Amino acid sequence: MMQLLPTWILVLFMLAVTSAVPGHAQEPFDHFSTGFELDGAHTNVACERCHTGGTFKGTSPVCAGCHSQFGTVRASVKPIDHITSSEICTACHTTAAWSPVAFVDHADVIGSCGTCHNGLSASGKPANHIPSGDNCDDCHTTGLWTPAVFDHGEITGSCFGCHNGVDATGKNTLHIQTTNICEDCHNTVVFAPADRVDHTQVLGTCGSCHNGAIATGKHPTHITSGNNCDDCHTTEAWVPANFDHVNITGNCISCHNGIDATGKHPQHILTTDVCEDCHNSVTWTPADTVDHTQVLGTCDSCHNGVIAIGKHPTHITSGNNCDDCHTTEAWVPANFDHVNITGNCISCHNGIDATGKHPQHILTTDVCEDCHNNVTWTPADAVDHTQVLGNCASCHNGVIATGKHPTHITSGDNCDDCHTTVAWIPANFDHANITGNCISCHNGADATGKHPQHILTTNVCEDCHNTTTWSPADTVDHTHVLGSCSSCHDGNTATGKNNGHFGTQQECSVCHETVAWIPHIYMHPGLQYEPLDHRGNLACTDCHQGNAEPVSWPTPAYQPDCAGCHANDYRTGPHKKHENPDVSYSVGELRNCSGACHVYTDSSMTTIKENRPGPEHRISDGEF
């Protein structure tokens, strides 16, 4: 038997044989030919790390084929704190090393900017960043942080919080002098030109801007003035201008001379130059008043009916010296000096020499002076009724003079039947000579009659009223009252039932009389007896316990007879009905205690043994 060779000798032998075989020399493999070049960290990875199980063909060429929890090859995977991204590792990493990241392809980053740019995972907003939200891409791109295209939609502060010349562009050196409230003039879309100018934010004088260079200045035809625009103008509009004359110390003509400011026009009336005596500094025209002390010339140089009011067509015949009668204060009253007049009024005021009575003048004599005076013609001082012709109503008709007012009693037009010429009140109508009754005049046509709220009565007024004082009535004569008691005695028109009154729907007259409420006279109709005749002097509430019409009967089955109350008082012994056999009457048979109750010999009740025709009992008796 052959002995086994040592193992190491066998191995050497096999290696020698292998090396001696032609064509089996080992050559380097060109991995680039597979389409996946081994570079960077991949150059030092053993083949079997990727080609497991001796399988070469079909190995995934993408990063995630190996660098994934679910890959066929166990290689390093994305750590749990890796930013959210796609599986294309080469978008950010190289094969040389995972870290540091060569660059970040934001197209493969998932989520918002703020998930990375939070100052931990990646650079975040610096401490001096303007106040904003975390949507970086509102202003920035993935190419570069700057320049930023700013979206003001998320800005919560004021403009100047950023546009202060440090954090963002501020006011340029040529900016007009203002406060820092940018948004009152500018908008966030187009900074220049400004939308508007809010003058409340502008500092300095008007002339610092409105100089014709920065902003509109005074036009060539502007009146001579200083540069304080706001003396006349407002920030709303140039026109209308309102000049503030408060600080003007000179007189009007010092400016309003036709050179420095508008002066008197050619048609101006002939006057001195003291403008302020007629005009005011707010409204130049029309003039407030005319100070005649400043007017030159005669009255009629103005008061000719063209420039100013002249004599009206009905003016009395006169010359043109207005001031003979009138003053510069007012046309009326005119002051004609009557001192030297010796005749009476009508000698001049006859409608020819001077104004006379007009066609609407009341019918009077011609003694004008009894009503008028020579200082003020109208209104008349008084009316002397001795000079008035005609009856009262020719004047007192509500047009020429006071007439009957709406609440005047119905009457004729002979005012002097009741009134005097001294005063309307008191009116004194004399009934002494009246021979008819009241209704012959007080019928609502000739004189005041019964008003709609008057109680229903006959027309005999005098039985209740007197001729001196119509209301209140002296008395009420019920013989002339029509209708039921309750039509008046309802608590409104006249006294009604008091709170403790017996509850009933009966008319008052059932119990009461028109002479007096008490004593009442009520009797109980419909009953065979009168309950009030009880000797016990019953009160109403003894039976009407509810103080109303319903009666509380102890034995209601027997109402309204005596037994309704006295059924329990009935005794059978004294009330024998017949003998053979002995039988007594029942309560129901003798319910009317005052009826007959004969005693019969037997049950046939044909022969009366003891005659009891009744009334056996009386309500006026002291006992049964």
C-alpha positions as CSV (number, residue, x, y, z in Angstrom):
1,M,0.0,0.0,0.0
2,M,1.3,3.3,-1.0
3,Q,1.7,5.9,1.7
4,L,-0.2,9.2,1.3
5,L,2.0,12.2,0.2
6,P,2.1,15.2,2.5
7,T,-0.5,17.8,1.6
8,W,2.0,20.6,1.1
9,I,3.9,18.5,-1.5
10,L,0.6,18.0,-3.4
11,V,-0.1,21.7,-3.4
12,L,3.3,22.6,-4.8
13,F,2.9,20.0,-7.5
14,M,-0.4,21.4,-8.7
15,L,1.0,25.0,-8.8
16,A,4.0,23.7,-10.9
17,V,1.7,22.0,-13.3
18,T,-0.6,25.0,-13.6
19,S,2.2,27.4,-14.3
20,A,3.7,25.1,-16.9
21,V,0.5,25.1,-19.0
22,P,0.9,27.5,-21.9
23,G,-1.7,30.5,-22.2
24,H,-2.7,30.7,-18.6
25,A,-0.7,33.8,-17.6
26,Q,-3.0,36.3,-15.5
27,E,-3.6,39.8,-17.1
28,P,-5.2,43.0,-15.6
29,F,-9.0,43.3,-16.3
30,D,-10.2,46.6,-18.1
31,H,-13.3,47.4,-16.0
32,F,-13.9,50.5,-18.2
33,S,-15.1,48.2,-21.0
34,T,-18.1,47.3,-18.9
35,G,-19.3,50.9,-19.0
36,F,-18.6,51.4,-15.3
37,E,-15.2,52.8,-14.7
38,L,-13.6,52.0,-11.4
39,D,-12.2,55.3,-10.0
40,G,-11.9,57.0,-6.7
41,A,-12.8,54.8,-3.7
42,H,-14.0,52.0,-6.1
43,T,-10.5,51.2,-7.3
44,N,-9.5,49.5,-4.1
45,V,-12.7,47.4,-3.7
46,A,-12.2,43.7,-4.2
47,C,-14.2,42.2,-7.1
48,E,-16.2,39.8,-4.8
49,R,-17.5,42.8,-2.8
50,C,-19.7,43.7,-5.8
51,H,-19.8,40.5,-7.8
52,T,-21.2,38.2,-5.1
53,G,-21.6,34.5,-5.7
54,G,-19.2,34.7,-8.7
55,T,-21.8,36.6,-10.7
56,F,-20.4,39.3,-13.0
57,K,-23.1,40.0,-15.5
58,G,-26.2,42.0,-14.5
59,T,-24.6,43.9,-11.6
60,S,-26.4,47.3,-11.2
61,P,-24.3,50.2,-12.3
62,V,-26.2,52.9,-10.3
63,C,-25.2,54.0,-6.8
64,A,-28.4,52.8,-5.2
65,G,-27.8,49.3,-6.5
66,C,-25.2,48.9,-3.8
67,H,-25.6,51.9,-1.5
68,S,-29.1,51.0,-0.4
69,Q,-30.7,48.9,2.4
70,F,-32.3,46.8,-0.2
71,G,-29.4,46.4,-2.6
72,T,-27.8,43.1,-3.5
73,V,-24.4,44.3,-2.2
74,R,-23.9,45.5,1.3
75,A,-22.3,49.0,1.0
76,S,-22.6,52.1,3.0
77,V,-26.1,53.7,2.8
78,K,-27.5,57.2,3.4
79,P,-27.4,58.0,7.1
80,I,-30.7,58.8,8.9
81,D,-29.8,62.5,9.2
82,H,-29.2,62.7,5.4
83,I,-31.3,65.5,3.8
84,T,-34.3,64.3,1.9
85,S,-33.2,63.7,-1.7
86,S,-33.5,61.4,-4.6
87,E,-31.4,58.2,-5.0
88,I,-29.0,59.7,-7.5
89,C,-26.0,60.0,-5.3
90,T,-23.8,61.4,-8.1
91,A,-26.0,64.6,-8.1
92,C,-24.0,65.7,-5.1
93,H,-21.2,63.2,-4.3
94,T,-18.1,61.9,-6.2
95,T,-16.5,58.4,-6.1
96,A,-13.5,59.9,-4.3
97,A,-15.3,60.2,-1.0
98,W,-18.8,60.8,0.4
99,S,-17.7,63.8,2.4
100,P,-17.2,66.7,1.9
101,V,-20.0,67.0,-0.7
102,A,-18.6,68.3,-3.9
103,F,-21.8,70.3,-4.8
104,V,-25.6,70.2,-4.3
105,D,-27.8,69.7,-7.3
106,H,-31.0,71.2,-5.9
107,A,-33.0,69.5,-8.6
108,D,-32.6,66.2,-6.6
109,V,-33.3,67.8,-3.2
110,I,-36.8,67.0,-1.9
111,G,-38.6,69.4,0.5
112,S,-38.5,73.2,1.2
113,C,-35.4,75.3,1.4
114,G,-35.8,75.7,5.1
115,T,-35.5,71.9,5.8
116,C,-31.8,72.2,5.0
117,H,-31.0,76.0,5.2
118,N,-31.7,76.1,8.9
119,G,-28.2,77.0,10.1
120,L,-27.5,73.3,11.0
121,S,-27.7,71.2,7.9
122,A,-26.8,74.1,5.6
123,S,-26.2,77.8,5.9
124,G,-29.4,79.6,7.1
125,K,-30.4,83.2,7.3
126,P,-27.7,85.3,8.9
127,A,-28.5,87.3,12.0
128,N,-28.8,90.5,10.1
129,H,-31.2,89.0,7.5
130,I,-34.3,91.2,7.0
131,P,-37.5,89.8,8.8
132,S,-39.1,87.2,6.5
133,G,-40.6,83.7,6.3
134,D,-38.6,80.5,5.6
135,N,-39.5,80.2,1.9
136,C,-36.0,81.1,0.7
137,D,-37.0,80.6,-3.0
138,D,-39.4,83.6,-2.6
139,C,-36.3,85.7,-3.2
140,H,-33.3,83.5,-3.9
141,T,-32.4,80.9,-6.6
142,T,-30.3,77.7,-6.3
143,G,-27.6,79.3,-8.4
144,L,-26.5,82.0,-5.9
145,W,-27.8,83.6,-2.8
146,T,-27.3,87.0,-4.4
147,P,-28.7,88.9,-6.2
148,A,-32.0,88.2,-4.5
149,V,-35.3,88.9,-6.3
150,F,-37.3,90.1,-3.4
151,D,-41.0,89.1,-2.9
152,H,-42.5,91.6,-0.4
153,G,-45.5,89.4,0.1
154,E,-44.0,87.9,3.3
155,I,-42.6,91.1,4.8
156,T,-44.2,92.1,8.1
157,G,-42.2,95.1,9.0
158,S,-42.1,98.6,7.5
159,C,-40.0,99.5,4.4
160,F,-37.4,101.4,6.5
161,G,-36.7,98.2,8.5
162,C,-34.7,97.0,5.4
163,H,-34.4,100.1,3.2
164,N,-32.1,101.9,5.6
165,G,-29.0,102.1,3.4
166,V,-27.4,99.2,5.2
167,D,-29.6,96.1,4.8
168,A,-31.1,97.3,1.5
169,T,-31.1,100.4,-0.7
170,G,-32.2,103.5,1.2
171,K,-33.1,107.0,0.3
172,N,-30.6,108.5,-2.2
173,T,-28.8,111.7,-1.4
174,L,-31.1,113.7,-3.7
175,H,-34.3,112.4,-2.0
176,I,-36.5,115.2,-0.8
177,Q,-36.5,115.7,3.0
178,T,-39.1,113.3,4.5
179,T,-39.8,111.0,7.3
180,N,-38.8,107.3,6.9
181,I,-42.3,106.0,6.1
182,C,-41.5,105.0,2.5
183,E,-44.8,103.2,1.9
184,D,-46.8,106.4,2.1
185,C,-45.4,107.4,-1.3
186,H,-43.8,104.3,-2.9
187,N,-45.0,100.8,-3.7
188,T,-43.1,97.5,-3.7
189,V,-43.3,96.9,-7.4
190,V,-41.8,100.0,-8.9
191,F,-39.9,102.1,-6.4
192,A,-39.5,105.1,-8.7
193,P,-41.3,107.2,-9.7
194,A,-43.3,107.5,-6.5
195,D,-47.0,106.7,-6.7
196,R,-47.9,109.9,-4.9
197,V,-46.6,112.4,-2.4
198,D,-48.1,112.3,1.1
199,H,-47.3,115.8,2.2
200,T,-47.8,114.8,5.9
201,Q,-44.5,112.9,5.6
202,V,-42.6,115.7,3.9
203,L,-40.3,117.8,6.1
204,G,-39.2,121.4,5.4
205,T,-41.0,124.2,3.5
206,C,-43.0,123.9,0.3
207,G,-40.4,126.0,-1.5
208,S,-37.7,123.3,-0.8
209,C,-39.5,121.1,-3.4
210,H,-41.8,123.4,-5.3
211,N,-39.0,125.4,-6.9
212,G,-39.6,124.5,-10.5
213,A,-36.8,122.0,-10.5
214,I,-37.8,119.2,-8.1
215,A,-41.5,119.9,-8.4
216,T,-43.8,122.4,-10.0
217,G,-43.1,126.0,-8.8
218,K,-44.9,129.3,-9.2
219,H,-46.0,129.9,-12.8
220,P,-45.0,133.2,-14.6
221,T,-48.3,134.9,-14.0
222,H,-48.4,134.1,-10.3
223,I,-49.0,137.1,-8.1
224,T,-46.0,138.5,-6.3
225,S,-45.6,136.5,-3.1
226,G,-43.1,134.7,-0.9
227,N,-42.2,131.0,-1.1
228,N,-44.5,129.9,1.7
229,C,-46.9,128.1,-0.7
230,D,-49.1,126.9,2.2
231,D,-50.1,130.5,3.0
232,C,-52.6,130.1,0.2
233,H,-52.5,126.5,-1.1
234,T,-53.2,123.1,0.4
235,T,-51.5,119.8,-0.3
236,E,-54.7,118.5,-2.0
237,A,-54.7,120.8,-5.0
238,W,-53.2,124.1,-6.1
239,V,-56.7,125.5,-6.9
240,P,-58.7,126.9,-5.2
241,A,-56.1,128.9,-3.3
242,N,-57.1,130.4,0.0
243,F,-54.9,133.2,1.1
244,D,-54.6,133.6,4.8
245,H,-54.8,137.3,5.5
246,V,-54.4,136.8,9.3
247,N,-50.8,137.9,9.3
248,I,-51.2,140.8,6.9
249,T,-50.5,144.1,8.7
250,G,-51.0,146.5,5.8
251,N,-54.3,147.6,4.2
252,C,-55.8,146.0,1.1
253,I,-54.6,148.6,-1.4
254,S,-51.0,147.9,-0.5
255,C,-51.3,144.7,-2.4
256,H,-54.6,145.0,-4.3
257,N,-53.3,147.9,-6.4
258,G,-53.6,146.2,-9.8
259,I,-49.8,145.4,-9.8
260,D,-49.0,143.2,-6.9
261,A,-52.6,141.7,-6.7
262,T,-55.9,142.3,-8.4
263,G,-57.2,145.8,-7.9
264,K,-60.5,147.7,-8.5
265,H,-61.9,146.8,-12.0
266,P,-62.9,149.7,-14.4
267,Q,-66.6,149.3,-13.5
268,H,-66.1,149.6,-9.8
269,I,-68.2,152.4,-8.3
270,L,-66.4,155.6,-7.4
271,T,-64.9,155.1,-3.9
272,T,-61.9,155.7,-1.8
273,D,-59.3,152.9,-1.7
274,V,-60.3,151.6,1.7
275,C,-61.3,148.2,0.3
276,E,-61.7,146.5,3.7
277,D,-64.7,148.7,4.6
278,C,-66.9,146.8,2.0
279,H,-65.0,143.6,1.1
280,N,-63.6,140.7,3.2
281,S,-60.6,138.6,2.8
282,V,-62.5,135.3,2.3
283,T,-64.9,136.2,-0.5
284,W,-64.0,139.3,-2.5
285,T,-67.3,139.4,-4.3
286,P,-70.1,140.2,-3.7
287,A,-69.2,142.9,-1.2
288,D,-70.3,142.2,2.3
289,T,-71.7,145.7,2.7
290,V,-71.4,149.2,1.3
291,D,-69.8,151.7,3.6
292,H,-71.3,154.8,2.2
293,T,-68.7,156.9,4.0
294,Q,-66.2,155.6,1.4
295,V,-68.5,156.2,-1.6
296,L,-67.8,159.4,-3.6
297,G,-70.5,161.3,-5.5
298,T,-74.3,161.6,-5.0
299,C,-76.7,158.8,-4.1
300,D,-78.2,158.6,-7.6
301,S,-74.8,158.1,-9.2
302,C,-75.2,154.5,-8.0
303,H,-78.8,154.2,-7.1
304,N,-80.0,154.6,-10.7
305,G,-81.6,151.2,-11.1
306,V,-78.5,149.9,-13.0
307,I,-75.5,149.9,-10.7
308,A,-77.7,149.7,-7.6
309,I,-81.4,149.7,-6.7
310,G,-83.2,152.9,-7.8
311,K,-86.6,154.2,-7.1
312,H,-89.3,151.5,-7.7
313,P,-92.2,152.3,-10.0
314,T,-94.5,153.0,-7.1
315,H,-92.2,155.4,-5.4
316,I,-93.9,158.7,-4.4
317,T,-93.1,161.6,-6.6
318,S,-89.8,163.1,-5.5
319,G,-86.5,164.4,-6.6
320,N,-83.2,162.4,-6.8
321,N,-81.8,163.5,-3.4
322,C,-82.4,160.1,-1.8
323,D,-80.9,161.3,1.5
324,D,-83.8,163.7,2.0
325,C,-85.8,160.7,3.3
326,H,-83.5,157.7,3.4
327,T,-80.3,156.9,5.2
328,T,-77.4,154.8,4.2
329,E,-78.4,152.1,6.7
330,A,-81.6,151.0,5.0
331,W,-84.2,152.2,2.5
332,V,-86.9,151.5,5.0
333,P,-87.9,153.1,7.2
334,A,-87.7,156.4,5.3
335,N,-87.6,159.4,7.6
336,F,-89.6,162.2,6.3
337,D,-89.6,165.1,8.7
338,H,-93.3,165.7,9.4
339,V,-92.5,168.4,12.1
340,N,-93.6,171.3,9.9
341,I,-96.7,169.5,8.5
342,T,-99.9,171.2,9.8
343,G,-102.6,169.4,8.0
344,N,-103.8,165.8,8.6
345,C,-102.4,162.7,6.9
346,I,-105.0,162.5,4.1
347,S,-104.2,166.0,2.9
348,C,-100.9,164.5,1.5
349,H,-101.4,160.7,1.7
350,N,-104.3,160.8,-0.8
351,G,-102.7,158.6,-3.5
352,I,-101.7,161.6,-5.5
353,D,-99.4,163.8,-3.5
354,A,-98.1,160.9,-1.4
355,T,-98.9,157.2,-0.9
356,G,-102.5,156.7,0.2
357,K,-104.4,153.7,1.3
358,H,-103.7,150.7,-1.0
359,P,-106.5,148.7,-2.5
360,Q,-106.2,146.0,0.1
361,H,-106.5,148.4,3.0
362,I,-109.4,147.5,5.3
363,L,-112.6,149.6,5.0
364,T,-112.1,152.6,7.2
365,T,-112.5,156.4,7.5
366,D,-109.6,158.6,6.3
367,V,-108.4,159.5,9.8
368,C,-105.0,157.8,9.2
369,E,-103.4,159.1,12.4
370,D,-105.8,157.1,14.6
371,C,-103.9,153.9,13.6
372,H,-100.6,155.0,11.9
373,N,-97.7,157.2,13.0
374,N,-95.4,159.3,10.9
375,V,-92.3,157.4,11.8
376,T,-93.3,153.9,10.8
377,W,-96.2,153.7,8.5
378,T,-96.5,149.9,8.7
379,P,-97.4,148.0,10.7
380,A,-100.1,150.1,12.2
381,D,-99.6,151.1,15.8
382,A,-103.1,150.1,16.7
383,V,-106.5,149.6,15.2
384,D,-109.1,152.1,16.3
385,H,-112.2,150.1,15.7
386,T,-114.3,153.4,15.8
387,Q,-112.7,154.2,12.5
388,V,-113.4,150.8,11.0
389,L,-116.4,150.4,8.7
390,G,-118.2,147.2,8.1
391,N,-118.7,144.2,10.3
392,C,-116.0,142.2,12.3
393,A,-115.7,139.4,9.8
394,S,-114.8,141.7,6.9
395,C,-111.3,141.9,8.6
396,H,-111.2,139.1,11.0
397,N,-111.3,136.4,8.3
398,G,-107.9,134.8,9.0
399,V,-106.4,136.6,6.0
400,I,-106.5,140.3,6.7
401,A,-106.6,139.9,10.5
402,T,-106.9,137.1,13.0
403,G,-109.9,135.0,12.4
404,K,-111.5,132.1,14.3
405,H,-108.9,129.5,15.2
406,P,-109.4,125.9,14.4
407,T,-110.7,125.0,17.9
408,H,-113.1,127.9,18.0
409,I,-116.7,126.8,18.8
410,T,-119.0,126.6,15.9
411,S,-120.6,130.0,15.5
412,G,-121.7,132.6,13.1
413,D,-119.5,135.5,12.0
414,N,-120.9,138.1,14.3
415,C,-117.8,138.3,16.5
416,D,-119.3,141.1,18.6
417,D,-121.9,138.7,19.9
418,C,-119.3,137.5,22.3
419,H,-116.1,139.6,21.9
420,T,-115.2,143.2,22.3
421,T,-112.8,145.4,20.4
422,V,-110.5,145.6,23.4
423,A,-109.5,141.9,23.5
424,W,-110.7,138.5,22.2
425,I,-110.5,137.0,25.7
426,P,-112.5,136.8,27.8
427,A,-115.4,136.3,25.5
428,N,-118.8,137.0,27.2
429,F,-121.8,135.4,25.6
430,D,-125.0,136.7,27.3
431,H,-127.5,133.8,27.5
432,A,-129.9,136.1,29.4
433,N,-132.0,136.8,26.3
434,I,-132.0,133.3,25.0
435,T,-135.6,131.9,25.1
436,G,-135.0,128.5,23.5
437,N,-133.4,125.5,24.9
438,C,-129.6,124.7,24.6
439,I,-129.9,122.3,21.6
440,S,-131.5,125.1,19.5
441,C,-128.0,126.6,19.3
442,H,-125.6,123.9,20.6
443,N,-126.5,121.6,17.7
444,G,-123.0,121.3,16.2
445,A,-123.9,123.7,13.4
446,D,-124.7,127.0,15.1
447,A,-122.6,126.4,18.2
448,T,-120.6,123.6,19.7
449,G,-122.7,120.5,20.2
450,K,-122.1,117.3,22.0
451,H,-118.6,115.9,21.1
452,P,-118.2,112.4,19.8
453,Q,-117.2,111.1,23.3
454,H,-120.2,112.5,25.0
455,I,-122.3,109.8,26.8
456,L,-125.4,108.7,25.1
457,T,-128.2,111.1,26.2
458,T,-131.2,113.0,25.1
459,N,-130.6,116.6,23.9
460,V,-131.8,118.3,27.1
461,C,-128.4,119.9,27.8
462,E,-129.6,122.1,30.6
463,D,-130.5,119.2,32.9
464,C,-126.8,118.6,33.4
465,H,-124.9,121.7,32.2
466,N,-125.1,125.4,33.0
467,T,-124.5,128.5,30.8
468,T,-121.6,129.7,32.8
469,T,-119.3,126.7,32.9
470,W,-120.1,124.1,30.3
471,S,-117.6,121.5,31.7
472,P,-117.6,119.7,34.0
473,A,-121.3,119.1,34.2
474,D,-123.1,120.3,37.3
475,T,-124.9,117.0,37.7
476,V,-126.1,114.0,35.8
477,D,-129.8,113.6,35.4
478,H,-130.1,109.9,34.7
479,T,-133.6,110.4,33.3
480,H,-131.9,111.8,30.2
481,V,-129.2,109.1,29.9
482,L,-129.8,106.5,27.2
483,G,-128.4,103.1,27.2
484,S,-127.4,100.8,30.0
485,C,-125.6,101.8,33.2
486,S,-122.4,100.1,32.2
487,S,-122.1,102.1,29.1
488,C,-120.9,104.9,31.4
489,H,-120.1,103.2,34.7
490,D,-117.1,101.3,33.2
491,G,-114.4,102.9,35.4
492,N,-113.3,105.3,32.6
493,T,-116.3,107.5,31.7
494,A,-117.8,107.2,35.2
495,T,-117.2,105.3,38.4
496,G,-117.3,101.5,37.8
497,K,-117.4,98.5,40.1
498,N,-114.8,98.6,42.8
499,N,-112.3,95.7,43.3
500,G,-114.4,94.0,46.0
501,H,-117.7,94.3,44.1
502,F,-119.9,91.2,43.8
503,G,-119.0,89.2,40.6
504,T,-121.9,89.5,38.2
505,Q,-122.7,90.3,34.6
506,Q,-126.0,91.9,35.6
507,E,-126.6,95.6,34.9
508,C,-126.1,98.1,37.7
509,S,-129.8,98.9,37.8
510,V,-130.7,95.4,38.9
511,C,-129.3,96.3,42.3
512,H,-128.7,100.1,42.4
513,E,-130.7,103.2,41.8
514,T,-129.7,106.5,40.2
515,V,-130.1,108.3,43.5
516,A,-127.2,106.6,45.2
517,W,-125.2,103.4,45.0
518,I,-126.2,102.3,48.5
519,P,-128.4,100.8,49.7
520,H,-128.8,98.3,46.9
521,I,-132.2,96.8,46.2
522,Y,-131.5,93.4,44.7
523,M,-134.3,90.7,45.0
524,H,-134.0,87.1,43.7
525,P,-136.4,86.7,40.8
526,G,-137.3,83.1,39.7
527,L,-137.4,81.6,43.2
528,Q,-140.5,80.6,45.2
529,Y,-139.0,82.4,48.2
530,E,-136.7,85.4,48.8
531,P,-133.5,84.3,50.4
532,L,-133.0,87.8,51.9
533,D,-136.1,87.2,54.0
534,H,-134.3,84.7,56.2
535,R,-134.7,85.7,59.8
536,G,-131.0,85.1,60.3
537,N,-130.2,88.3,58.2
538,L,-128.0,86.4,55.8
539,A,-125.1,88.2,54.1
540,C,-124.7,87.6,50.3
541,T,-121.5,85.7,50.9
542,D,-123.2,83.2,53.2
543,C,-124.6,81.6,50.0
544,H,-122.4,83.2,47.3
545,Q,-119.2,82.2,49.0
546,G,-117.1,83.1,46.0
547,N,-118.5,86.7,46.1
548,A,-120.0,85.9,42.6
549,E,-123.3,84.7,41.1
550,P,-122.6,80.9,41.5
551,V,-124.0,79.5,44.8
552,S,-122.2,76.8,46.8
553,W,-125.1,74.5,47.5
554,P,-124.5,72.0,50.3
555,T,-126.8,69.5,48.5
556,P,-126.7,70.6,44.9
557,A,-129.3,67.9,43.8
558,Y,-132.1,69.9,45.6
559,Q,-131.3,73.4,44.4
560,P,-132.9,75.9,44.3
561,D,-135.4,74.6,46.9
562,C,-134.9,74.7,50.7
563,A,-133.5,71.2,50.7
564,G,-130.5,72.5,48.7
565,C,-129.2,73.9,52.0
566,H,-131.3,72.2,54.6
567,A,-131.3,68.5,53.5
568,N,-129.1,67.6,56.4
569,D,-131.5,69.3,58.8
570,Y,-134.4,67.1,57.8
571,R,-135.9,64.7,60.4
572,T,-138.2,61.8,59.2
573,G,-140.1,61.4,62.6
574,P,-142.3,64.5,62.3
575,H,-142.9,64.0,58.6
576,K,-145.3,60.9,58.5
577,K,-146.6,60.2,55.1
578,H,-149.3,57.5,55.8
579,E,-150.2,54.7,58.3
580,N,-150.8,51.0,57.7
581,P,-147.9,50.7,57.4
582,D,-146.2,53.8,58.9
583,V,-144.0,55.5,56.2
584,S,-142.4,58.9,56.3
585,Y,-141.8,61.4,53.5
586,S,-138.3,61.6,51.9
587,V,-136.3,64.7,51.6
588,G,-136.9,64.8,47.9
589,E,-140.7,64.8,48.4
590,L,-140.6,67.7,50.8
591,R,-137.7,69.6,49.2
592,N,-139.8,72.8,49.4
593,C,-140.1,73.1,53.2
594,S,-143.0,75.5,52.9
595,G,-145.2,73.1,50.9
596,A,-148.1,70.7,52.0
597,C,-147.3,67.5,53.9
598,H,-150.7,65.7,54.6
599,V,-150.8,62.5,56.6
600,Y,-152.8,59.7,54.9
601,T,-154.6,56.7,56.5
602,D,-152.9,54.0,54.4
603,S,-150.5,53.5,51.5
604,S,-153.3,54.2,48.9
605,M,-153.0,57.8,50.0
606,T,-156.6,58.5,49.1
607,T,-157.9,59.4,52.6
608,I,-156.3,62.3,54.5
609,K,-156.0,61.6,58.2
610,E,-154.3,64.9,59.1
611,N,-154.6,67.9,56.9
612,R,-151.3,70.0,56.6
613,P,-151.9,72.4,53.7
614,G,-148.8,74.5,54.4
615,P,-146.8,76.5,54.5
616,E,-145.7,74.3,57.4
617,H,-142.3,76.1,57.6
618,R,-141.5,79.8,56.9
619,I,-138.0,81.3,56.2
620,S,-138.9,84.2,58.5
621,D,-139.4,81.8,61.4
622,G,-136.8,81.6,64.1
623,E,-136.7,77.7,63.7
624,F,-138.3,74.9,61.8
